Amino acid sequence: MARSSSALPVVLLALAALFVAPAFVPSPAPRASPEASAAAVTAGALLPVLTAQPAMAEDYMMPPSWPFLVVFLGGAFALLVAGNFIFPGEKK
């Protein structure tokens, strides 16, 4: 097999590096103090505890899932099984 001497892959690689390289430059913004980050971690850890609601809240009741299961299985039966009795196909 002969090697390709095209410069297109090299040009595409250089172009991709040109667009990706700024992603790895560190930000010149000053870092936050460790005290502020500890407070942010504490607030972030306590936020779900403070805003959580009970699992069985009174304002939203989920309907039972068995009617959906009956409709799904009934539809599958109608399409697959009963359809084969109505349209049996060609006999050989």
N, C-alpha and C positions, 0 to 999 in steps of 0.2 A: 504494500500500500504506500502510495506517495504522500509525503507531508504537504500540507497546504501552507503557502507562503503569504497568505492574506494578512493584512494588518488590521482587519476589522475587529477580531477578538481583543487585540491589544487596545485599540481605541475605545471600545465599549467598556473594557475593564477600567481604563483611566477615567472615563466619563462617570462611571458608577462610583469610583473612589472620590471623585470631586464632589459628588452630592452627598456621600455618606460620611466623609471625614469630619464635617462640622458637628456631627452628632456625638463625637467622642471628645470634644473640647469642654473642659470644666467651666462652670458658670462663674462669672466674676462677682456674684452676689455674696455678701458676707454671710457667714454661717450663724445659725441661731444658737443662743446660749444653752448649755446643758440644763439649766433650771427651767427654761421655757419648754424644752422638749420633754422633760419629765412631767410637767404639768399637762402637756398635750397628750402624753401617753395615759396618764391617769384619767383625764377627761374622756378620752376615747374608749378606755376600758369600762368606765362607769356609764357611758351613754346608753348602751343597750339595756342595762339593768333599770335605768330610770325611765325609759320610754316603752318598755315591754308591756304588753297587754296579756291578760289571761288567755290560755289556749282555747277555751270555749267561751268566747265573748258572746253576750246576749244579743247584740245588734246584728249579727250575721250568723245565720244557720245554714249549713251546707245541706243540700237535699241528699237523700239516700242514693247510693250508687247502683242499687240493684235494678231500677228501671232502665238505666242506660245499658247495663249488661244484657238485659233481656232484649232490648231493641237491637243492640249490636249482634247478638247471637241469632236472633230471629231474621235479621236482614241477611246475615251470612248464610243461614239455612235456605232462605228464599232464593238467593242468587245461585248458590252452588248446588244444592240438592234438588230442590223443586224445579229449578231451571233445567236440570238434566232429565227429569221426567216429562216436562212439557216439550222440550226440544231435544230428543234423544240423539240426533245426529244421523248420519247415513249408515245404513247397515251394509255390510260387505257380503 
